[in-house]
Amino acid sequence: MKPGNLLQNWVEASKQGYKESDLRSQCMHRYKIYIEGSAWSVSEKYILACDSVTLIVKPQYFDFFTRGLVPMRHYWPIKDDDKCRSIKFAVDWGNSHQREVQKMGKTASRFIQEQLQMNYVYDYMFHLLSQYSKLLRYKPTIPEKAVEYCSETMACPAEGLQKKFMIESMVTGPSETSPCTMPTPYDPPSLSTILRRNEKTLTRVESLEKKYWESENQTRQS
């Protein structure tokens, strides 16, 4: 994205080889900010995998792995209605607690690498499509002009890391194990328990931020 532009022109970016949108070049920074655009964003998992401390502006949309993220363990939460002050506090806190934030960044990176393995993603897709199919009131059919693409057709023209990851994610044969068994809503930890835990942590962050700005105001007035 060029300065002054509000929207990324992905057509132009693809022609330039994504030189101005290379996420790898951003991994050298101590802090990285994740904020949603017009809707759901694909960049969250890549930002979290950078070993950097991720400052996540409170999202409206959720990915399938989002509820596994714990504030202050995997990321630092940022207010959506007071972003600048919230980011200022997060950076100041992080600079004075470097060991904690370094651990936070590495924990997030390890989470992405371990929990977002392709076999887990395929399990998720299996359960999602299976449950979704129960809601259909018609039997899906293949359109007459549909074109079938095999994995090799998509992976072979790719280059570099893109080709490496595409080949790693290819299904070369039937799975040796059944898809994972989904826990019932009441198995520990339940969703309500997770939400209460995260809410407690968010309240703690808000309290730290409030004390920070109260101290800043007192310093300015004295």
C-alpha positions in Angstrom: 0.0 0.0 0.0 1.4 3.4 -1.0 1.2 6.4 1.4 -2.1 8.1 1.0 -4.0 5.1 -0.2 -6.7 3.7 2.1 -7.2 0.4 0.4 -4.6 -2.2 -0.8 -4.8 -2.7 -4.6 -4.2 -6.5 -4.6 -4.2 -6.7 -8.4 -1.3 -4.2 -8.7 0.4 -5.8 -5.6 0.4 -9.2 -7.3 1.9 -7.8 -10.5 4.8 -6.4 -8.4 5.3 -9.7 -6.5 3.9 -8.2 -3.3 7.1 -6.3 -2.7 5.3 -3.6 -0.7 3.2 -6.1 1.2 5.9 -8.6 2.2 5.0 -9.8 5.7 8.4 -11.4 6.1 10.1 -8.0 6.1 7.8 -6.9 8.9 9.0 -9.6 11.3 12.1 -7.6 12.3 10.0 -5.2 14.3 9.5 -5.6 18.1 5.8 -4.8 17.9 3.3 -5.6 15.2 -0.3 -4.3 15.1 -3.2 -6.4 13.8 -6.3 -4.4 12.9 -9.1 -5.6 10.7 -9.9 -4.0 7.4 -13.3 -4.0 5.8 -14.0 -7.5 7.0 -12.2 -10.7 8.0 -8.5 -10.6 7.4 -6.1 -13.4 6.5 -3.0 -11.7 8.0 -3.6 -12.4 11.7 -2.0 -15.8 11.8 1.1 -14.6 9.9 1.5 -11.6 12.2 1.2 -13.8 15.3 3.9 -16.2 13.8 6.6 -13.5 13.7 7.9 -13.9 17.3 7.1 -10.2 17.6 4.6 -8.9 20.2 1.3 -8.6 18.5 -1.0 -5.7 19.5 -4.5 -6.9 18.5 -7.1 -4.2 18.1 -10.4 -5.6 19.5 -11.8 -7.5 16.5 -15.4 -7.8 15.2 -14.7 -11.0 13.2 -13.2 -14.2 14.5 -11.1 -16.9 12.9 -11.5 -20.6 13.7 -8.5 -20.4 16.0 -9.2 -17.0 17.7 -10.8 -18.4 20.8 -7.6 -20.3 21.5 -5.7 -17.1 21.9 -5.3 -15.7 25.5 -4.7 -12.0 26.1 -1.3 -11.3 27.7 -0.2 -14.8 26.9 -0.4 -14.7 23.1 -1.0 -11.0 22.4 -1.6 -7.6 23.9 -5.2 -6.3 23.6 -5.8 -2.9 22.2 -9.0 -0.9 22.6 -11.0 -0.3 19.4 -12.4 3.1 20.6 -9.1 4.6 21.9 -6.4 3.0 19.7 -3.6 5.6 19.9 -3.6 5.9 23.7 -4.0 2.2 24.1 -1.0 1.4 21.7 1.1 4.1 23.5 0.5 2.4 26.8 1.2 -1.1 25.4 4.5 -0.1 23.9 5.6 1.7 27.1 4.6 -1.3 29.1 6.4 -3.6 26.8 9.6 -1.6 26.7 9.8 -1.8 30.5 8.8 -5.5 30.6 10.9 -6.8 27.7 11.3 -10.3 29.0 7.6 -10.8 29.4 6.8 -9.5 25.9 9.5 -11.5 24.3 7.9 -14.6 25.9 4.5 -13.4 24.7 5.8 -13.2 21.1 7.4 -16.6 21.1 4.4 -18.2 22.7 2.1 -16.8 20.0 4.5 -18.0 17.3 4.6 -21.5 18.8 0.8 -21.6 19.1 0.5 -20.9 15.3 3.1 -23.4 14.3 1.7 -26.2 16.6 -2.0 -25.6 16.6 -2.5 -24.6 12.9 -1.0 -27.7 11.4 -2.7 -28.7 8.2 -4.1 -31.9 9.6 -5.9 -29.9 12.3 -7.2 -27.4 9.7 -8.5 -30.4 7.6 -10.2 -31.7 10.8 -11.9 -28.4 11.3 -13.0 -28.2 7.7 -14.4 -31.7 7.9 -16.5 -30.9 10.9 -17.6 -27.5 9.6 -18.7 -28.9 6.2 -20.4 -31.9 7.8 -22.5 -29.7 10.1 -23.2 -27.2 7.4 -24.4 -30.0 5.0 -27.1 -30.9 7.6 -28.6 -27.4 7.0 -29.0 -27.8 3.3 -32.5 -28.4 1.9 -31.2 -29.6 -1.5 -28.7 -32.1 -2.8 -25.6 -30.4 -4.2 -24.7 -31.3 -7.8 -21.6 -30.5 -9.8 -22.3 -27.8 -12.5 -22.0 -29.0 -16.1 -19.2 -26.5 -17.0 -17.3 -27.0 -13.7 -13.5 -27.6 -14.2 -11.8 -30.0 -11.8 -8.4 -28.9 -10.4 -6.0 -31.3 -8.8 -3.5 -30.4 -6.1 -0.6 -30.8 -8.5 -2.1 -28.4 -11.0 -2.1 -25.7 -8.3 1.2 -26.4 -6.6 3.5 -27.1 -9.5 3.5 -23.5 -11.0 4.2 -22.0 -7.5 7.7 -21.0 -6.5 9.7 -20.6 -3.3 8.0 -20.7 0.1 4.6 -20.7 -1.5 5.4 -23.9 -3.4 7.0 -25.5 -0.2 3.9 -24.8 1.9 1.5 -25.9 -0.8 3.3 -29.2 -1.2 3.3 -29.7 2.5 -0.5 -29.2 2.7 -1.3 -31.5 -0.2 -3.3 -34.6 0.6 -1.4 -37.5 -0.9 -3.6 -40.3 0.4 -6.4 -41.2 2.7 -5.9 -40.3 6.4 -4.6 -43.0 8.6 -6.8 -41.8 11.5 -10.3 -40.6 11.9 -11.0 -36.8 12.2 -10.7 -35.5 15.7 -13.6 -36.0 18.1 -15.3 -32.7 18.9 -15.9 -32.2 22.6 -19.4 -31.4 23.8 -20.1 -27.8 24.8 -19.9 -28.8 28.5 -16.5 -30.5 28.5 -13.9 -28.5 30.4 -12.8 -26.0 29.6 -16.2 -24.9 28.4 -16.6 -21.8 26.2 -18.1 -19.9 29.0 -15.0 -20.6 31.2 -12.7 -19.4 28.4 -14.7 -16.3 27.9 -14.7 -15.5 31.7 -10.9 -16.1 31.8 -10.3 -13.8 28.9 -12.6 -11.1 30.2 -10.8 -11.2 33.6 -7.5 -10.6 31.8 -8.9 -7.8 29.6 -10.1 -6.1 32.8 -6.7 -6.3 34.3 -5.1 -4.7 31.2 -7.7 -1.9 31.3 -6.9 -1.3 35.0 -3.2 -1.1 34.2 -3.8 1.3 31.4 -6.1 3.5 33.5 -3.4 3.7 36.3 -0.8 4.5 33.6 -2.7 7.5 32.2 -3.7 8.7 35.7 0.0 8.8 36.6 0.9 10.5 33.3 -1.7 13.2 34.0 -0.4 13.8 37.6 3.1 14.1 36.2 2.0 16.8 33.7 0.1 18.7 36.3 3.0 18.8 38.8 
